[in-house]
Amino acid sequence: MICQSCAMPLVNPEDFGINTDGSQNKKYCHFCFKDGAFTWPHATLDEFTDKLIRMADKMGMSSEEASKMAREVLPTLARWR
């Protein structure tokens, strides 16, 4: 299962976002979804893609690799369709 906003793998309970009632959100990760709302609610797909590409360095991924992945995967996810 992956986050339908950023494609982060959702494996452990702490990976999942939280709904307003405190329950686990099965669709989005904790980076993208907190207290029942997106953490960056007004982001466009292009802005979000750029943000993820900039984070690639921290994850040990080249910006070229991250760019290719983000541009191929993000548009297929529920939040961005």
C-alpha positions in Angstrom: 0.0 0.0 0.0 1.3 3.5 -0.8 0.2 7.0 0.1 -2.1 8.3 -2.5 -0.5 11.7 -2.4 3.3 11.1 -2.3 3.7 7.3 -3.0 5.4 6.7 0.4 5.0 3.0 1.4 2.4 2.6 4.1 3.7 -0.4 6.2 3.8 0.4 9.9 0.9 2.0 11.9 2.9 5.2 12.4 3.2 5.6 8.6 -0.5 6.4 8.1 -2.2 9.8 8.3 -4.8 10.5 11.0 -8.4 11.4 10.6 -10.2 14.1 12.7 -11.6 11.4 15.0 -8.1 10.1 15.7 -8.5 7.0 13.5 -5.9 5.9 11.0 -6.4 7.1 7.4 -5.7 4.2 5.1 -5.1 6.3 2.0 -2.5 8.9 3.0 0.7 9.0 5.0 1.4 11.1 8.1 3.5 13.6 6.2 0.6 14.4 3.8 -2.4 14.0 6.1 -2.9 15.1 9.7 -6.0 15.8 11.8 -8.3 15.0 8.8 -6.7 17.3 6.3 -3.8 17.6 3.9 -0.7 19.2 5.4 -0.2 21.2 2.2 -3.8 21.7 1.1 -3.3 24.2 -1.7 -0.3 22.6 -3.4 -0.6 22.0 -7.1 0.8 18.8 -8.6 3.7 20.8 -10.0 4.5 22.3 -6.6 4.3 19.0 -4.8 6.5 17.3 -7.5 9.1 20.0 -7.0 9.0 19.6 -3.2 9.5 15.8 -3.5 12.4 16.2 -5.9 14.1 18.6 -3.5 13.7 16.0 -0.7 15.4 13.4 -2.9 18.8 14.3 -1.6 17.9 13.4 1.9 16.7 10.0 0.8 19.9 9.2 -1.1 18.3 9.6 -4.5 19.5 11.7 -7.4 17.3 14.6 -8.5 17.1 13.1 -12.0 15.9 9.8 -10.5 13.4 11.5 -8.2 12.2 13.7 -11.0 11.5 10.8 -13.3 9.7 8.8 -10.5 7.7 11.8 -9.4 6.5 12.8 -12.8 5.5 9.2 -13.7 3.9 8.2 -10.4 2.3 11.2 -8.8 -0.2 11.9 -11.5 -1.6 8.4 -11.1 -2.3 8.8 -7.4 -5.8 9.6 -6.1 -5.0 13.1 -4.8 -3.7 14.2 -8.2 -6.2 12.6 -10.6 
